[in-house]
């Protein structure tokens, strides 16, 4: 016996839901990677600024101390 039309529709809906779930998982992973890269760039920039400040003997403190 072959699947009924209703069973085929249900199977198609399940497959579509799985595909949407996988696409969403992939999108979240891409966003997380971009976010991590941005954090790494900002951290590296901060370290460069701190290193330059140490060489210039300046401070980021509000008092200038």
Buried (B, 14 or more C-beta within 10 A) or exposed (E): EEEEEEEEEEEEEEEEEEEEEEEEEEEEEEEEEEEEEEEEEEEEEEEEEEEEEEEEEEEEEEEEE
